[in-house]
Amino acid sequence: MLVTTTNTIEGKKIVRYLGLVSGEAIMGANIFRDFFAGIRDIVGGRSAAYEKELRKAKDLAVEEMIEQAKLLGGNAVIAVDLDYETVGQGGSMLMVSANGTAVVLE
């Protein structure tokens, strides 16, 4: 399935708009505990372990969004927006949400 942040797709015609689709993934407090336990993983101000978990959460959110689009009969998702938010008491969890518009392309 084609997933894009743009509102149109060059060379393709949108024949039907199916509506908003979304996906969410929440990383619990244990990821932060694991992150701090693996602080030695930081190189040049970046943590490969933390980035890997963020990427996994993003991929899960996008996959959930794609599944919703498929259920609606879509073959693409346009205008995708990714958001990262802290939730829970003291920001103990991280939520990644993916939102877009399911469409049928011709």
KOLGU-4560 file (N, C-alpha, C; in nm, 3 decimals, padded with zeros to 5 digits):
<recs>
<n_xx: 00.085 n_yy: -00.119 n_zz: 00.000 ca_xx: 00.000 ca_yy: 00.000 ca_zz: 00.000 c_xx: 00.089 c_yy: 00.124 c_zz: 00.000 mol: A seq: 1 type: MET>
<n_xx: 00.051 n_yy: 00.220 n_zz: -00.081 ca_xx: 00.125 ca_yy: 00.345 ca_zz: -00.088 c_xx: 00.085 c_yy: 00.434 c_zz: 00.029 mol: A seq: 2 type: LEU>
<n_xx: 00.182 n_yy: 00.484 n_zz: 00.101 ca_xx: 00.160 ca_yy: 00.573 ca_zz: 00.215 c_xx: 00.247 c_yy: 00.696 c_zz: 00.194 mol: A seq: 3 type: VAL>
<n_xx: 00.184 n_yy: 00.814 n_zz: 00.197 ca_xx: 00.259 ca_yy: 00.936 ca_zz: 00.170 c_xx: 00.211 c_yy: 01.052 c_zz: 00.256 mol: A seq: 4 type: THR>
<n_xx: 00.301 n_yy: 01.146 n_zz: 00.278 ca_xx: 00.264 ca_yy: 01.266 ca_zz: 00.354 c_xx: 00.202 c_yy: 01.372 c_zz: 00.264 mol: A seq: 5 type: THR>
<n_xx: 00.206 n_yy: 01.352 n_zz: 00.134 ca_xx: 00.151 ca_yy: 01.450 ca_zz: 00.040 c_xx: 00.000 c_yy: 01.430 c_zz: 00.022 mol: A seq: 6 type: THR>
<n_xx: -00.067 n_yy: 01.532 n_zz: -00.031 ca_xx: -00.212 ca_yy: 01.525 ca_zz: -00.053 c_xx: -00.250 c_yy: 01.467 c_zz: -00.189 mol: A seq: 7 type: ASN>
<n_xx: -00.154 n_yy: 01.460 n_zz: -00.279 ca_xx: -00.176 ca_yy: 01.403 ca_zz: -00.412 c_xx: -00.060 c_yy: 01.311 c_zz: -00.444 mol: A seq: 8 type: THR>
<n_xx: -00.080 n_yy: 01.228 n_zz: -00.546 ca_xx: 00.025 ca_yy: 01.136 ca_zz: -00.589 c_xx: 00.044 c_yy: 01.155 c_zz: -00.738 mol: A seq: 9 type: ILE>
<n_xx: 00.161 n_yy: 01.200 n_zz: -00.776 ca_xx: 00.189 ca_yy: 01.231 ca_zz: -00.915 c_xx: 00.163 c_yy: 01.109 c_zz: -01.003 mol: A seq: 10 type: GLU>
<n_xx: 00.088 n_yy: 01.131 n_zz: -01.110 ca_xx: 00.059 ca_yy: 01.024 ca_zz: -01.205 c_xx: -00.056 c_yy: 00.933 c_zz: -01.164 mol: A seq: 11 type: GLY>
<n_xx: -00.116 n_yy: 00.958 n_zz: -01.049 ca_xx: -00.228 ca_yy: 00.876 ca_zz: -01.002 c_xx: -00.350 c_yy: 00.965 c_zz: -00.982 mol: A seq: 12 type: LYS>
<n_xx: -00.466 n_yy: 00.906 n_zz: -01.003 ca_xx: -00.590 ca_yy: 00.980 ca_zz: -00.983 c_xx: -00.661 c_yy: 00.922 c_zz: -00.861 mol: A seq: 13 type: LYS>
<n_xx: -00.699 n_yy: 01.009 n_zz: -00.768 ca_xx: -00.777 ca_yy: 00.966 ca_zz: -00.652 c_xx: -00.923 c_yy: 00.959 c_zz: -00.697 mol: A seq: 14 type: ILE>
<n_xx: -00.981 n_yy: 00.839 n_zz: -00.693 ca_xx: -01.118 ca_yy: 00.821 ca_zz: -00.740 c_xx: -01.219 c_yy: 00.817 c_zz: -00.625 mol: A seq: 15 type: VAL>
<n_xx: -01.169 n_yy: 00.793 n_zz: -00.503 ca_xx: -01.261 ca_yy: 00.792 ca_zz: -00.389 c_xx: -01.184 c_yy: 00.820 c_zz: -00.260 mol: A seq: 16 type: ARG>
<n_xx: -01.239 n_yy: 00.906 n_zz: -00.179 ca_xx: -01.186 ca_yy: 00.934 ca_zz: -00.046 c_xx: -01.267 c_yy: 00.850 c_zz: 00.053 mol: A seq: 17 type: TYR>
<n_xx: -01.199 n_yy: 00.770 n_zz: 00.133 ca_xx: -01.268 ca_yy: 00.678 ca_zz: 00.223 c_xx: -01.276 c_yy: 00.727 c_zz: 00.367 mol: A seq: 18 type: LEU>
<n_xx: -01.197 n_yy: 00.826 n_zz: 00.400 ca_xx: -01.204 ca_yy: 00.882 ca_zz: 00.534 c_xx: -01.074 c_yy: 00.869 c_zz: 00.613 mol: A seq: 19 type: GLY>
<n_xx: -01.081 n_yy: 00.923 n_zz: 00.731 ca_xx: -00.966 ca_yy: 00.926 ca_zz: 00.821 c_xx: -00.933 c_yy: 00.787 c_zz: 00.874 mol: A seq: 20 type: LEU>
<n_xx: -00.805 n_yy: 00.754 n_zz: 00.874 ca_xx: -00.757 ca_yy: 00.631 ca_zz: 00.935 c_xx: -00.644 c_yy: 00.667 c_zz: 01.030 mol: A seq: 21 type: VAL>
<n_xx: -00.629 n_yy: 00.588 n_zz: 01.134 ca_xx: -00.526 ca_yy: 00.619 ca_zz: 01.232 c_xx: -00.472 c_yy: 00.493 c_zz: 01.296 mol: A seq: 22 type: SER>
<n_xx: -00.358 n_yy: 00.508 n_zz: 01.358 ca_xx: -00.296 ca_yy: 00.400 ca_zz: 01.432 c_xx: -00.217 c_yy: 00.459 c_zz: 01.547 mol: A seq: 23 type: GLY>
<n_xx: -00.215 n_yy: 00.389 n_zz: 01.659 ca_xx: -00.142 ca_yy: 00.437 ca_zz: 01.775 c_xx: -00.056 c_yy: 00.325 c_zz: 01.833 mol: A seq: 24 type: GLU>
<n_xx: 00.054 n_yy: 00.365 n_zz: 01.891 ca_xx: 00.140 ca_yy: 00.272 ca_zz: 01.965 c_xx: 00.189 c_yy: 00.345 c_zz: 02.088 mol: A seq: 25 type: ALA>
<n_xx: 00.181 n_yy: 00.278 n_zz: 02.201 ca_xx: 00.226 ca_yy: 00.339 ca_zz: 02.327 c_xx: 00.338 c_yy: 00.255 c_zz: 02.385 mol: A seq: 26 type: ILE>
<n_xx: 00.448 n_yy: 00.323 n_zz: 02.416 ca_xx: 00.562 ca_yy: 00.258 ca_zz: 02.480 c_xx: 00.549 c_yy: 00.284 c_zz: 02.629 mol: A seq: 27 type: MET>
<n_xx: 00.548 n_yy: 00.177 n_zz: 02.706 ca_xx: 00.531 ca_yy: 00.189 ca_zz: 02.851 c_xx: 00.656 c_yy: 00.235 c_zz: 02.922 mol: A seq: 28 type: GLY>
<n_xx: 00.643 n_yy: 00.253 n_zz: 03.052 ca_xx: 00.751 ca_yy: 00.304 ca_zz: 03.136 c_xx: 00.874 c_yy: 00.214 c_zz: 03.131 mol: A seq: 29 type: ALA>
<n_xx: 00.856 n_yy: 00.085 n_zz: 03.107 ca_xx: 00.970 ca_yy: -00.005 ca_zz: 03.107 c_xx: 01.073 c_yy: 00.031 c_zz: 03.000 mol: A seq: 30 type: ASN>
<n_xx: 01.029 n_yy: 00.092 n_zz: 02.888 ca_xx: 01.126 ca_yy: 00.132 ca_zz: 02.786 c_xx: 01.220 c_yy: 00.237 c_zz: 02.840 mol: A seq: 31 type: ILE>
<n_xx: 01.169 n_yy: 00.328 n_zz: 02.925 ca_xx: 01.255 ca_yy: 00.430 ca_zz: 02.981 c_xx: 01.352 c_yy: 00.369 c_zz: 03.082 mol: A seq: 32 type: PHE>
<n_xx: 01.305 n_yy: 00.271 n_zz: 03.158 ca_xx: 01.394 ca_yy: 00.202 ca_zz: 03.252 c_xx: 01.503 c_yy: 00.130 c_zz: 03.174 mol: A seq: 33 type: ARG>
<n_xx: 01.463 n_yy: 00.061 n_zz: 03.067 ca_xx: 01.560 ca_yy: -00.008 ca_zz: 02.983 c_xx: 01.656 c_yy: 00.090 c_zz: 02.918 mol: A seq: 34 type: ASP>
<n_xx: 01.601 n_yy: 00.205 n_zz: 02.878 ca_xx: 01.684 ca_yy: 00.307 ca_zz: 02.816 c_xx: 01.794 c_yy: 00.354 c_zz: 02.910 mol: A seq: 35 type: PHE>
<n_xx: 01.755 n_yy: 00.385 n_zz: 03.034 ca_xx: 01.854 ca_yy: 00.434 ca_zz: 03.129 c_xx: 01.952 c_yy: 00.324 c_zz: 03.170 mol: A seq: 36 type: PHE>
<n_xx: 01.905 n_yy: 00.200 n_zz: 03.171 ca_xx: 01.995 ca_yy: 00.089 ca_zz: 03.202 c_xx: 02.098 c_yy: 00.073 c_zz: 03.092 mol: A seq: 37 type: ALA>
<n_xx: 02.061 n_yy: 00.108 n_zz: 02.969 ca_xx: 02.153 ca_yy: 00.094 ca_zz: 02.856 c_xx: 02.213 c_yy: 00.226 c_zz: 02.814 mol: A seq: 38 type: GLY>
<n_xx: 02.229 n_yy: 00.318 n_zz: 02.907 ca_xx: 02.278 ca_yy: 00.452 ca_zz: 02.875 c_xx: 02.416 c_yy: 00.448 c_zz: 02.809 mol: A seq: 39 type: ILE>
<n_xx: 02.490 n_yy: 00.343 n_zz: 02.834 ca_xx: 02.623 ca_yy: 00.331 ca_zz: 02.773 c_xx: 02.614 c_yy: 00.318 c_zz: 02.620 mol: A seq: 40 type: ARG>
<n_xx: 02.492 n_yy: 00.295 n_zz: 02.570 ca_xx: 02.469 ca_yy: 00.281 ca_zz: 02.428 c_xx: 02.477 c_yy: 00.416 c_zz: 02.356 mol: A seq: 41 type: ASP>
<n_xx: 02.481 n_yy: 00.524 n_zz: 02.430 ca_xx: 02.480 ca_yy: 00.657 ca_zz: 02.370 c_xx: 02.615 c_yy: 00.689 c_zz: 02.306 mol: A seq: 42 type: ILE>
<n_xx: 02.609 n_yy: 00.727 n_zz: 02.179 ca_xx: 02.729 ca_yy: 00.764 ca_zz: 02.104 c_xx: 02.699 c_yy: 00.895 c_zz: 02.033 mol: A seq: 43 type: VAL>
<n_xx: 02.777 n_yy: 00.996 n_zz: 02.060 ca_xx: 02.757 ca_yy: 01.124 ca_zz: 01.993 c_xx: 02.623 c_yy: 01.188 c_zz: 02.026 mol: A seq: 44 type: GLY>
<n_xx: 02.574 n_yy: 01.167 n_zz: 02.149 ca_xx: 02.449 ca_yy: 01.228 ca_zz: 02.191 c_xx: 02.325 c_yy: 01.154 c_zz: 02.146 mol: A seq: 45 type: GLY>
<n_xx: 02.340 n_yy: 01.037 n_zz: 02.084 ca_xx: 02.226 ca_yy: 00.959 ca_zz: 02.035 c_xx: 02.227 c_yy: 00.822 c_zz: 02.102 mol: A seq: 46 type: ARG>
<n_xx: 02.109 n_yy: 00.769 n_zz: 02.124 ca_xx: 02.096 ca_yy: 00.636 ca_zz: 02.180 c_xx: 02.034 c_yy: 00.543 c_zz: 02.076 mol: A seq: 47 type: SER>
<n_xx: 02.112 n_yy: 00.448 n_zz: 02.027 ca_xx: 02.063 ca_yy: 00.355 ca_zz: 01.926 c_xx: 01.947 c_yy: 00.272 c_zz: 01.979 mol: A seq: 48 type: ALA>
<n_xx: 01.953 n_yy: 00.231 n_zz: 02.105 ca_xx: 01.846 ca_yy: 00.148 ca_zz: 02.163 c_xx: 01.715 c_yy: 00.227 c_zz: 02.170 mol: A seq: 49 type: ALA>
<n_xx: 01.722 n_yy: 00.351 n_zz: 02.214 ca_xx: 01.602 ca_yy: 00.434 ca_zz: 02.225 c_xx: 01.545 c_yy: 00.463 c_zz: 02.087 mol: A seq: 50 type: TYR>
<n_xx: 01.632 n_yy: 00.495 n_zz: 01.992 ca_xx: 01.587 ca_yy: 00.522 ca_zz: 01.855 c_xx: 01.522 c_yy: 00.399 c_zz: 01.794 mol: A seq: 51 type: GLU>
<n_xx: 01.576 n_yy: 00.283 n_zz: 01.824 ca_xx: 01.519 ca_yy: 00.158 ca_zz: 01.774 c_xx: 01.376 c_yy: 00.139 c_zz: 01.827 mol: A seq: 52 type: LYS>
<n_xx: 01.354 n_yy: 00.167 n_zz: 01.954 ca_xx: 01.221 ca_yy: 00.153 ca_zz: 02.013 c_xx: 01.123 c_yy: 00.256 c_zz: 01.956 mol: A seq: 53 type: GLU>
<n_xx: 01.170 n_yy: 00.377 n_zz: 01.935 ca_xx: 01.085 ca_yy: 00.479 ca_zz: 01.873 c_xx: 01.045 c_yy: 00.438 c_zz: 01.731 mol: A seq: 54 type: LEU>
<n_xx: 01.141 n_yy: 00.385 n_zz: 01.656 ca_xx: 01.114 ca_yy: 00.340 ca_zz: 01.520 c_xx: 01.013 c_yy: 00.226 c_zz: 01.520 mol: A seq: 55 type: ARG>
<n_xx: 01.027 n_yy: 00.134 n_zz: 01.618 ca_xx: 00.933 ca_yy: 00.023 ca_zz: 01.629 c_xx: 00.792 c_yy: 00.073 c_zz: 01.658 mol: A seq: 56 type: LYS>
<n_xx: 00.781 n_yy: 00.170 n_zz: 01.748 ca_xx: 00.650 ca_yy: 00.227 ca_zz: 01.781 c_xx: 00.590 c_yy: 00.296 c_zz: 01.658 mol: A seq: 57 type: ALA>
<n_xx: 00.672 n_yy: 00.369 n_zz: 01.584 ca_xx: 00.624 ca_yy: 00.436 ca_zz: 01.463 c_xx: 00.576 c_yy: 00.334 c_zz: 01.361 mol: A seq: 58 type: LYS>
<n_xx: 00.653 n_yy: 00.228 n_zz: 01.341 ca_xx: 00.615 ca_yy: 00.125 ca_zz: 01.245 c_xx: 00.484 c_yy: 00.058 c_zz: 01.285 mol: A seq: 59 type: ASP>
<n_xx: 00.465 n_yy: 00.032 n_zz: 01.414 ca_xx: 00.340 ca_yy: -00.028 ca_zz: 01.462 c_xx: 00.221 c_yy: 00.064 c_zz: 01.436 mol: A seq: 60 type: LEU>
<n_xx: 00.238 n_yy: 00.192 n_zz: 01.463 ca_xx: 00.130 ca_yy: 00.289 ca_zz: 01.442 c_xx: 00.094 c_yy: 00.297 c_zz: 01.293 mol: A seq: 61 type: ALA>
<n_xx: 00.193 n_yy: 00.301 n_zz: 01.207 ca_xx: 00.169 ca_yy: 00.309 ca_zz: 01.062 c_xx: 00.102 c_yy: 00.181 c_zz: 01.013 mol: A seq: 62 type: VAL>
<n_xx: 00.147 n_yy: 00.066 n_zz: 01.062 ca_xx: 00.085 ca_yy: -00.062 ca_zz: 01.021 c_xx: -00.062 c_yy: -00.067 c_zz: 01.061 mol: A seq: 63 type: GLU>
<n_xx: -00.094 n_yy: -00.019 n_zz: 01.180 ca_xx: -00.233 ca_yy: -00.016 ca_zz: 01.225 c_xx: -00.316 c_yy: 00.075 c_zz: 01.135 mol: A seq: 64 type: GLU>
<n_xx: -00.260 n_yy: 00.189 n_zz: 01.097 ca_xx: -00.328 ca_yy: 00.282 ca_zz: 01.008 c_xx: -00.354 c_yy: 00.216 c_zz: 00.872 mol: A seq: 65 type: MET>
<n_xx: -00.255 n_yy: 00.146 n_zz: 00.820 ca_xx: -00.267 ca_yy: 00.076 ca_zz: 00.692 c_xx: -00.377 c_yy: -00.031 c_zz: 00.699 mol: A seq: 66 type: ILE>
<n_xx: -00.382 n_yy: -00.104 n_zz: 00.808 ca_xx: -00.485 ca_yy: -00.207 ca_zz: 00.823 c_xx: -00.625 c_yy: -00.146 c_zz: 00.820 mol: A seq: 67 type: GLU>
<n_xx: -00.642 n_yy: -00.030 n_zz: 00.883 ca_xx: -00.772 ca_yy: 00.038 ca_zz: 00.878 c_xx: -00.807 c_yy: 00.077 c_zz: 00.735 mol: A seq: 68 type: GLN>
<n_xx: -00.707 n_yy: 00.127 n_zz: 00.662 ca_xx: -00.731 ca_yy: 00.167 ca_zz: 00.522 c_xx: -00.771 c_yy: 00.047 c_zz: 00.438 mol: A seq: 69 type: ALA>
<n_xx: -00.708 n_yy: -00.067 n_zz: 00.460 ca_xx: -00.742 ca_yy: -00.189 ca_zz: 00.386 c_xx: -00.886 c_yy: -00.231 c_zz: 00.416 mol: A seq: 70 type: LYS>
<n_xx: -00.925 n_yy: -00.223 n_zz: 00.543 ca_xx: -01.061 ca_yy: -00.262 ca_zz: 00.582 c_xx: -01.167 c_yy: -00.174 c_zz: 00.514 mol: A seq: 71 type: LEU>
<n_xx: -01.129 n_yy: -00.049 n_zz: 00.485 ca_xx: -01.221 ca_yy: 00.042 ca_zz: 00.416 c_xx: -01.219 c_yy: 00.023 c_zz: 00.264 mol: A seq: 72 type: LEU>
<n_xx: -01.127 n_yy: -00.059 n_zz: 00.215 ca_xx: -01.116 ca_yy: -00.082 ca_zz: 00.072 c_xx: -01.016 c_yy: 00.008 c_zz: 00.003 mol: A seq: 73 type: GLY>
<n_xx: -00.931 n_yy: 00.075 n_zz: 00.080 ca_xx: -00.833 ca_yy: 00.167 ca_zz: 00.022 c_xx: -00.710 c_yy: 00.097 c_zz: -00.032 mol: A seq: 74 type: GLY>
<n_xx: -00.642 n_yy: 00.164 n_zz: -00.123 ca_xx: -00.514 ca_yy: 00.112 ca_zz: -00.172 c_xx: -00.402 c_yy: 00.214 c_zz: -00.152 mol: A seq: 75 type: ASN>
<n_xx: -00.432 n_yy: 00.322 n_zz: -00.078 ca_xx: -00.330 ca_yy: 00.421 ca_zz: -00.045 c_xx: -00.377 c_yy: 00.503 c_zz: 00.075 mol: A seq: 76 type: ALA>
<n_xx: -00.281 n_yy: 00.564 n_zz: 00.143 ca_xx: -00.311 ca_yy: 00.659 ca_zz: 00.251 c_xx: -00.232 c_yy: 00.785 c_zz: 00.221 mol: A seq: 77 type: VAL>
<n_xx: -00.304 n_yy: 00.896 n_zz: 00.213 ca_xx: -00.239 ca_yy: 01.024 ca_zz: 00.182 c_xx: -00.244 c_yy: 01.116 c_zz: 00.304 mol: A seq: 78 type: ILE>
<n_xx: -00.169 n_yy: 01.225 n_zz: 00.296 ca_xx: -00.169 ca_yy: 01.330 ca_zz: 00.400 c_xx: -00.136 c_yy: 01.272 c_zz: 00.538 mol: A seq: 79 type: ALA>
<n_xx: -00.041 n_yy: 01.181 n_zz: 00.542 ca_xx: -00.005 ca_yy: 01.116 ca_zz: 00.669 c_xx: 00.071 c_yy: 01.212 c_zz: 00.759 mol: A seq: 80 type: VAL>
<n_xx: 00.033 n_yy: 01.211 n_zz: 00.886 ca_xx: 00.098 ca_yy: 01.292 ca_zz: 00.988 c_xx: 00.136 c_yy: 01.201 c_zz: 01.103 mol: A seq: 81 type: ASP>
<n_xx: 00.259 n_yy: 01.212 n_zz: 01.150 ca_xx: 00.306 ca_yy: 01.136 ca_zz: 01.265 c_xx: 00.324 c_yy: 01.230 c_zz: 01.383 mol: A seq: 82 type: LEU>
<n_xx: 00.272 n_yy: 01.190 n_zz: 01.497 ca_xx: 00.286 ca_yy: 01.270 ca_zz: 01.619 c_xx: 00.344 c_yy: 01.185 c_zz: 01.730 mol: A seq: 83 type: ASP>
<n_xx: 00.427 n_yy: 01.248 n_zz: 01.811 ca_xx: 00.489 ca_yy: 01.184 ca_zz: 01.927 c_xx: 00.450 c_yy: 01.265 c_zz: 02.050 mol: A seq: 84 type: TYR>
<n_xx: 00.391 n_yy: 01.199 n_zz: 02.149 ca_xx: 00.345 ca_yy: 01.268 ca_zz: 02.270 c_xx: 00.380 c_yy: 01.185 c_zz: 02.392 mol: A seq: 85 type: GLU>
<n_xx: 00.407 n_yy: 01.252 n_zz: 02.503 ca_xx: 00.422 ca_yy: 01.181 ca_zz: 02.630 c_xx: 00.286 c_yy: 01.179 c_zz: 02.697 mol: A seq: 86 type: THR>
<n_xx: 00.252 n_yy: 01.066 n_zz: 02.756 ca_xx: 00.125 ca_yy: 01.049 ca_zz: 02.825 c_xx: 00.149 c_yy: 00.980 c_zz: 02.959 mol: A seq: 87 type: VAL>
<n_xx: 00.050 n_yy: 00.982 n_zz: 03.043 ca_xx: 00.062 ca_yy: 00.917 ca_zz: 03.173 c_xx: 00.117 c_yy: 01.013 c_zz: 03.277 mol: A seq: 88 type: GLY>
<n_xx: 00.113 n_yy: 00.968 n_zz: 03.399 ca_xx: 00.160 ca_yy: 01.050 ca_zz: 03.510 c_xx: 00.310 c_yy: 01.077 c_zz: 03.495 mol: A seq: 89 type: GLN>
<n_xx: 00.343 n_yy: 01.204 n_zz: 03.491 ca_xx: 00.484 ca_yy: 01.243 ca_zz: 03.476 c_xx: 00.542 c_yy: 01.211 c_zz: 03.340 mol: A seq: 90 type: GLY>
<n_xx: 00.456 n_yy: 01.190 n_zz: 03.240 ca_xx: 00.506 ca_yy: 01.160 ca_zz: 03.106 c_xx: 00.577 c_yy: 01.027 c_zz: 03.100 mol: A seq: 91 type: GLY>
<n_xx: 00.527 n_yy: 00.928 n_zz: 03.173 ca_xx: 00.595 ca_yy: 00.800 ca_zz: 03.185 c_xx: 00.581 c_yy: 00.710 c_zz: 03.063 mol: A seq: 92 type: SER>
<n_xx: 00.495 n_yy: 00.749 n_zz: 02.968 ca_xx: 00.478 ca_yy: 00.669 ca_zz: 02.847 c_xx: 00.487 c_yy: 00.760 c_zz: 02.725 mol: A seq: 93 type: MET>
<n_xx: 00.526 n_yy: 00.700 n_zz: 02.615 ca_xx: 00.535 ca_yy: 00.774 ca_zz: 02.490 c_xx: 00.435 c_yy: 00.716 c_zz: 02.393 mol: A seq: 94 type: LEU>
<n_xx: 00.352 n_yy: 00.803 n_zz: 02.331 ca_xx: 00.255 ca_yy: 00.759 ca_zz: 02.232 c_xx: 00.297 c_yy: 00.811 c_zz: 02.095 mol: A seq: 95 type: MET>
<n_xx: 00.292 n_yy: 00.722 n_zz: 01.999 ca_xx: 00.316 ca_yy: 00.760 ca_zz: 01.860 c_xx: 00.184 c_yy: 00.738 c_zz: 01.788 mol: A seq: 96 type: VAL>
<n_xx: 00.137 n_yy: 00.840 n_zz: 01.718 ca_xx: 00.013 ca_yy: 00.825 ca_zz: 01.641 c_xx: 00.040 c_yy: 00.859 c_zz: 01.496 mol: A seq: 97 type: SER>
<n_xx: -00.025 n_yy: 00.781 n_zz: 01.409 ca_xx: -00.018 ca_yy: 00.802 ca_zz: 01.264 c_xx: -00.159 c_yy: 00.826 c_zz: 01.216 mol: A seq: 98 type: ALA>
<n_xx: -00.180 n_yy: 00.935 n_zz: 01.143 ca_xx: -00.312 ca_yy: 00.971 ca_zz: 01.093 c_xx: -00.302 c_yy: 01.006 c_zz: 00.945 mol: A seq: 99 type: ASN>
<n_xx: -00.402 n_yy: 00.967 n_zz: 00.868 ca_xx: -00.403 ca_yy: 01.000 ca_zz: 00.728 c_xx: -00.541 c_yy: 00.978 c_zz: 00.669 mol: A seq: 100 type: GLY>
<n_xx: -00.552 n_yy: 00.996 n_zz: 00.539 ca_xx: -00.678 ca_yy: 00.977 ca_zz: 00.467 c_xx: -00.666 c_yy: 00.856 c_zz: 00.375 mol: A seq: 101 type: THR>
<n_xx: -00.754 n_yy: 00.759 n_zz: 00.396 ca_xx: -00.756 ca_yy: 00.642 ca_zz: 00.310 c_xx: -00.824 c_yy: 00.680 c_zz: 00.177 mol: A seq: 102 type: ALA>
<n_xx: -00.764 n_yy: 00.636 n_zz: 00.067 ca_xx: -00.818 ca_yy: 00.667 ca_zz: -00.065 c_xx: -00.809 c_yy: 00.546 c_zz: -00.155 mol: A seq: 103 type: VAL>
<n_xx: -00.882 n_yy: 00.555 n_zz: -00.265 ca_xx: -00.869 ca_yy: 00.456 ca_zz: -00.373 c_xx: -00.805 c_yy: 00.529 c_zz: -00.490 mol: A seq: 104 type: VAL>
<n_xx: -00.694 n_yy: 00.474 n_zz: -00.538 ca_xx: -00.622 ca_yy: 00.530 ca_zz: -00.652 c_xx: -00.656 c_yy: 00.452 c_zz: -00.777 mol: A seq: 105 type: LEU>
<n_xx: -00.654 n_yy: 00.523 n_zz: -00.888 ca_xx: -00.674 ca_yy: 00.459 ca_zz: -01.018 c_xx: -00.546 c_yy: 00.469 c_zz: -01.096 mol: A seq: 106 type: GLU>
</recs>
